[in-house]
Amino acid sequence: MHKILAFTILGMALTGAILIISVSLLFNTPIGIGWTIVVAGAATAFVIFASSALVLRRRLFEQDKRIS
């Protein structure tokens, strides 16, 4: 369970980095609609990783609470 949480945090960090890099390219892009789709996909992945990390953290906290 801790490994899954670590991977979701890593995924959140990578998609966040992609979003930070791609924001400046949205304003003056020669590529067009393709780059906008990539940014939308990265934003969606970031939201999924963030929500799953919160859920897993809550489950781990409840599991540790029961053991103690």
NORFEN-V747775 format. One record per helix or strand of 3 or more residues. SS is the DSSP state (h for helix, s for strand). FROM is the first residue (numbers start at 1). TO is the last residue. If there is no record, write none. Layout:
ss=(SS	SS)
from=(FROM	FROM)
to=(TO	TO)
//
This chain:
ss=(h	h)
from=(2	33)
to=(27	67)
//
